[in-house]
């Protein structure tokens, strides 16, 4: 399925105008968190309507799911229950039985770690979930951990609730501390470290060399989630404003903006096809966009399970998994099914 509507030339002009406006009005040096302007309530996923269309692909029964991650090295699927502490590890091929773990503290997100591991921010620790062994190792942190990201050099970037960002070595000791950077999500594109502040709806890049916040940009009207791809781009859902935003770091710049109705929320990137998949919580759908041309082009849209608050892609097969936050199941849309237009 291809995108409908506005021509590429019109889209390109609109994107250029938006990017220019963002550059002119959004860049700022943040010396401390006290510099932030008063914030509104952070944006969140829309409350999805009752599902009247059968979800694409297959759906297996599950309880409410808060997060999903297909671990790239093993291909295993890691699911986080709505209670924030129960983790299920599944082999998508069905060759191995499901394993269940209980985390020592609540989390709300799962992110890739070193090969074979999944990271989670939980209480005053960074959790390392060994997918193959089915074990959890906690690295203690001096502060309430909100988010964590694995960096290419093997260190970890950690965002704390009190507005600090830490860079941790593999053994857990603190390498760098940056104060004045509050936010709910942290990502590490290339050598950069960037924090998404949902309340301020901003992205701020850390100036690690100077141990202070660097450039900041407004991220739409109410950004909720950010991921990175293998090109170092940051993909952001502006849930309140209804848009998919694309940024790069060093320097922090908005490159693309694509209007997207129905409260876009969760994101996953398929490196094989250079496609970003976005869940639309206001309409119980998932839409895919090809980013290879410089302008997001819609390549597929499918009915999802109700309240699709989480999504992941198996990098080995291209299969797409969508989790329902209301307990309406785990959805799987195979790459072969999408090629057939199902």
C-alpha positions as CSV (number, residue, x, y, z in Angstrom):
1,X,0.0,0.0,0.0
2,X,1.4,3.4,-0.9
3,X,0.8,6.8,0.7
4,X,-2.2,8.9,-0.5
5,X,-2.7,12.6,-0.8
6,X,-0.2,15.4,-1.0
7,X,2.5,15.3,-3.7
8,X,6.2,15.0,-2.8
9,X,7.0,18.5,-4.0
10,X,4.4,20.0,-1.7
11,X,5.5,17.8,1.2
12,X,9.2,18.8,0.6
13,X,8.3,22.5,0.7
14,X,6.3,22.0,3.9
15,X,9.1,20.0,5.5
16,X,11.7,22.6,4.6
17,X,9.5,25.3,6.1
18,X,8.9,23.4,9.3
19,X,12.6,22.5,9.7
20,X,13.6,26.2,9.1
21,X,11.1,27.4,11.7
22,X,12.4,24.8,14.2
23,X,15.9,25.9,13.7
24,X,15.1,29.6,14.1
25,X,12.9,29.2,17.2
26,X,13.9,25.9,18.8
27,X,17.7,26.0,19.4
28,X,18.7,27.1,22.9
29,X,21.5,26.5,25.4
30,X,20.1,25.0,28.6
31,X,22.4,25.8,31.6
32,X,20.1,24.1,34.1
33,X,16.6,22.6,34.5
34,X,15.4,25.8,36.1
35,X,15.7,27.5,32.7
36,X,12.8,25.5,31.4
37,X,9.5,27.2,30.7
38,X,6.4,26.2,32.6
39,X,5.1,22.9,31.2
40,X,1.7,21.5,30.5
41,X,0.6,17.9,31.2
42,X,2.7,15.5,29.1
43,X,1.1,14.0,26.1
44,X,0.1,10.4,26.2
45,X,-1.4,7.7,24.0
46,X,-5.1,8.3,23.1
47,X,-7.7,6.1,24.6
48,X,-8.4,3.7,21.8
49,X,-12.0,3.1,20.6
50,X,-13.6,-0.4,20.7
51,X,-12.1,-2.5,17.9
52,X,-14.6,-3.2,15.1
53,X,-12.1,-4.4,12.5
54,X,-10.2,-7.7,12.8
55,X,-6.5,-7.1,13.3
56,X,-4.2,-8.0,10.5
57,X,-2.0,-11.1,10.8
58,X,-2.5,-13.4,13.8
59,X,-3.3,-12.6,17.4
60,X,-2.4,-14.6,20.5
61,X,-3.9,-14.2,23.9
62,X,-2.0,-12.1,26.4
63,X,-2.6,-9.8,29.4
64,X,-2.1,-6.0,29.1
65,X,1.4,-5.3,27.7
66,X,3.4,-2.2,28.5
67,X,6.5,-2.9,26.2
68,X,7.8,-5.2,23.6
69,X,11.3,-5.8,22.2
70,X,12.6,-8.3,19.7
71,X,16.2,-8.8,20.9
72,X,18.4,-8.6,17.8
73,X,21.1,-11.2,18.6
74,X,18.8,-14.0,19.7
75,X,15.6,-13.1,17.9
76,X,13.7,-13.8,21.1
77,X,10.7,-11.6,21.9
78,X,10.7,-9.9,25.3
79,X,7.3,-8.8,26.7
80,X,6.7,-6.6,29.7
81,X,3.3,-7.0,31.4
82,X,1.2,-4.2,32.6
83,X,2.3,-4.6,36.2
84,X,5.8,-3.4,35.1
85,X,7.7,-6.2,36.8
86,X,6.7,-9.4,34.9
87,X,8.7,-10.2,31.8
88,X,8.1,-13.0,29.4
89,X,10.7,-14.3,27.0
90,X,9.3,-16.0,23.9
91,X,10.9,-17.8,20.9
92,X,8.8,-16.5,17.9
93,X,9.4,-19.8,16.1
94,X,7.9,-21.8,19.0
95,X,11.0,-24.0,19.3
96,X,11.5,-23.2,23.0
97,X,9.1,-22.8,25.9
98,X,8.2,-19.4,27.2
99,X,10.2,-18.2,30.3
100,X,8.9,-15.7,32.9
101,X,11.0,-13.4,35.0
102,X,10.1,-11.0,37.9
103,X,12.1,-7.8,37.9
104,X,13.2,-6.3,41.3
105,X,11.4,-3.0,40.5
106,X,8.9,-1.6,38.1
107,X,9.9,-0.4,34.6
108,X,7.9,0.9,31.7
109,X,10.3,0.3,28.8
110,X,12.7,-2.2,27.3
111,X,15.7,-1.2,25.1
112,X,18.4,-3.1,23.3
113,X,21.6,-3.6,25.3
114,X,24.8,-5.5,24.5
115,X,24.3,-8.5,22.2
116,X,21.8,-10.9,23.9
117,X,20.8,-8.4,26.6
118,X,17.8,-6.1,27.1
119,X,18.1,-3.0,29.3
120,X,15.5,-1.5,31.6
121,X,15.4,1.5,33.9
122,X,13.9,0.3,37.3
123,X,14.0,2.2,40.6
124,X,17.6,3.1,41.5
125,X,19.1,0.6,39.1
126,X,19.8,-0.3,35.4
127,X,18.6,-3.8,34.8
128,X,20.4,-6.1,32.4
129,X,18.2,-9.0,31.2
130,X,20.2,-11.9,29.7
131,X,17.7,-13.2,27.2
132,X,19.4,-16.6,26.6
133,X,20.1,-17.3,30.3
134,X,16.8,-15.9,31.5
135,X,18.5,-13.9,34.3
136,X,18.5,-10.3,35.5
137,X,21.5,-8.4,36.8
138,X,21.0,-5.0,38.5
139,X,23.6,-2.1,38.3
140,X,23.0,0.2,41.2
141,X,22.7,4.0,40.4
142,X,22.8,7.0,42.7
143,X,19.3,8.3,41.7
144,X,15.9,7.3,40.4
145,X,16.5,6.0,36.9
146,X,14.0,7.1,34.2
147,X,15.6,5.8,31.1
148,X,18.7,4.1,29.7
149,X,20.4,3.7,26.3
150,X,23.3,1.6,25.1
151,X,26.0,3.6,23.4
152,X,28.2,2.3,20.5
153,X,31.3,2.5,22.7
154,X,29.9,0.1,25.3
155,X,29.0,2.8,27.8
156,X,25.4,3.5,28.9
157,X,23.6,6.8,29.0
158,X,21.2,7.1,32.0
159,X,18.6,9.8,32.6
160,X,17.7,10.4,36.3
161,X,14.5,11.8,37.7
162,X,16.3,14.7,39.4
163,X,17.5,16.1,36.1
164,X,20.9,14.5,35.7
165,X,22.4,12.4,32.9
166,X,25.1,9.9,33.7
167,X,27.4,8.0,31.4
168,X,28.3,4.7,32.9
169,X,31.2,2.4,32.0
170,X,30.5,-1.3,31.4
171,X,31.4,-2.0,35.1
172,X,28.9,0.6,36.3
173,X,31.2,3.4,37.4
174,X,30.3,6.9,36.4
175,X,32.4,8.4,33.6
176,X,30.5,11.6,33.1
177,X,27.7,13.6,34.8
178,X,25.6,16.2,33.1
179,X,23.3,18.3,35.3
180,X,20.2,20.2,34.2
181,X,18.8,17.7,31.7
182,X,15.4,16.5,32.8
183,X,13.4,14.1,30.6
184,X,11.6,10.7,30.4
185,X,13.5,9.1,27.5
186,X,17.2,9.0,26.5
187,X,18.7,7.9,23.2
188,X,22.3,7.6,22.0
189,X,22.5,8.2,18.2
190,X,26.2,7.8,17.2
191,X,28.4,9.5,19.8
192,X,25.6,11.9,20.9
193,X,23.3,11.6,23.9
194,X,19.8,13.2,23.6
195,X,17.0,13.4,26.1
196,X,13.3,13.8,25.3
197,X,11.3,15.9,27.9
198,X,7.7,15.0,27.4
199,X,6.4,17.8,29.7
200,X,8.4,20.5,27.8
201,X,8.1,18.5,24.5
202,X,11.7,19.2,23.7
203,X,14.8,17.3,22.7
204,X,18.1,18.3,24.3
205,X,21.5,17.1,23.3
206,X,24.1,16.7,26.0
207,X,27.4,18.5,25.7
208,X,29.4,15.7,27.2
209,X,32.8,17.4,26.8
210,X,31.6,20.5,28.8
211,X,29.4,18.5,31.2
212,X,26.3,20.6,30.5
213,X,23.2,20.6,28.3
214,X,23.8,21.6,24.7
215,X,21.4,22.6,22.0
216,X,17.6,22.0,22.5
217,X,14.8,21.9,20.0
218,X,11.0,22.0,20.4
219,X,9.6,18.6,19.4
220,X,6.1,19.3,18.1
221,X,3.1,20.0,20.3
222,X,3.3,16.9,22.5
223,X,6.0,14.4,21.9
224,X,5.8,11.0,23.6
225,X,8.4,8.6,22.2
226,X,11.8,8.6,20.5
227,X,13.9,5.8,19.0
228,X,17.1,5.8,16.8
229,X,17.9,4.0,13.6
230,X,21.2,2.7,12.2
231,X,21.8,6.0,10.4
232,X,21.8,7.9,13.7
233,X,18.5,9.5,13.1
234,X,16.0,10.1,15.9
235,X,12.4,9.3,15.1
236,X,9.8,11.0,17.3
237,X,6.1,10.7,17.7
238,X,4.3,14.0,18.2
239,X,1.2,12.5,19.7
240,X,-0.6,15.7,20.5
241,X,0.3,17.4,17.2
242,X,-0.3,14.4,15.1
243,X,3.1,14.0,13.3
244,X,6.2,11.8,12.8
245,X,9.3,13.9,13.3
246,X,12.9,13.0,12.2
247,X,16.0,14.6,13.8
248,X,19.7,14.3,13.6
249,X,22.4,15.2,16.2
250,X,25.7,17.0,16.0
251,X,24.2,19.5,15.5
252,X,20.6,18.9,16.7
253,X,18.4,19.5,13.6
254,X,14.9,18.5,12.6
255,X,15.1,17.0,9.1
256,X,11.6,15.8,8.3
257,X,8.0,16.1,9.5
258,X,5.1,14.0,8.3
259,X,1.5,14.8,9.4
260,X,0.0,11.7,10.9
261,X,-3.5,11.7,12.5
262,X,-5.0,9.4,15.1
263,X,-2.5,10.0,18.0
264,X,0.8,8.4,16.8
265,X,2.5,6.8,19.7
266,X,4.8,3.7,19.7
267,X,7.7,3.3,17.2
268,X,9.8,0.5,15.8
269,X,12.4,0.6,13.0
270,X,13.0,-2.2,10.4
271,X,16.5,-1.8,9.2
272,X,16.1,-4.3,6.4
273,X,13.5,-2.2,4.6
274,X,14.4,1.2,6.1
275,X,10.8,1.5,7.3
276,X,9.6,3.0,10.6
277,X,6.4,1.6,12.0
278,X,4.1,3.8,14.1
279,X,1.1,2.8,16.1
280,X,-2.0,5.0,15.8
281,X,-3.7,4.8,19.2
282,X,-6.7,6.8,18.2
283,X,-7.8,4.4,15.4
284,X,-6.3,1.0,16.4
285,X,-3.9,1.0,13.4
286,X,-0.2,0.7,12.6
287,X,1.3,2.5,9.7
288,X,4.7,2.1,8.0
289,X,6.8,4.8,6.4
290,X,9.8,4.4,4.0
291,X,12.4,7.0,5.0
292,X,14.9,6.2,2.3
293,X,13.9,9.0,-0.1
294,X,14.3,11.9,2.3
295,X,10.5,12.3,2.6
296,X,8.5,9.8,4.6
297,X,6.4,7.7,2.2
298,X,3.6,5.6,3.6
299,X,4.1,1.9,2.5
300,X,1.5,0.1,4.6
301,X,-1.4,0.6,7.1
302,X,-3.0,-2.3,9.0
303,X,-5.7,-2.8,11.6
304,X,-4.1,-3.5,15.0
305,X,-5.1,-4.9,18.3
306,X,-6.9,-2.4,20.5
307,X,-4.8,0.2,22.3
308,X,-1.5,-0.5,20.4
309,X,0.9,1.1,22.9
310,X,3.9,-1.0,22.0
311,X,5.5,-2.4,18.8
312,X,8.7,-4.1,17.8
313,X,10.3,-5.6,14.6
314,X,12.2,-8.9,14.4
315,X,15.3,-7.8,12.6
316,X,16.0,-11.3,11.3
317,X,12.6,-11.9,9.7
318,X,11.0,-8.5,9.4
319,X,8.0,-9.8,11.3
320,X,6.1,-7.0,13.1
321,X,4.7,-7.4,16.7
322,X,2.1,-5.1,18.3
323,X,1.1,-5.3,21.9
324,X,-2.3,-4.3,23.4
325,X,-2.2,-2.3,26.6
326,X,-5.8,-3.4,27.3
327,X,-5.2,-7.1,27.2
328,X,-6.5,-7.7,23.7
329,X,-3.6,-9.8,22.6
330,X,-0.2,-9.9,21.0
331,X,-0.4,-9.3,17.2
332,X,2.0,-10.6,14.7
333,X,2.1,-9.4,11.1
334,X,4.6,-11.4,9.0
335,X,6.8,-9.7,6.5
336,X,5.5,-12.1,3.8
337,X,1.9,-11.1,4.6
338,X,2.8,-7.4,4.2
339,X,4.4,-8.1,0.8
340,X,1.2,-9.8,-0.3
341,X,-0.7,-6.7,0.8
342,X,-2.6,-8.5,3.6
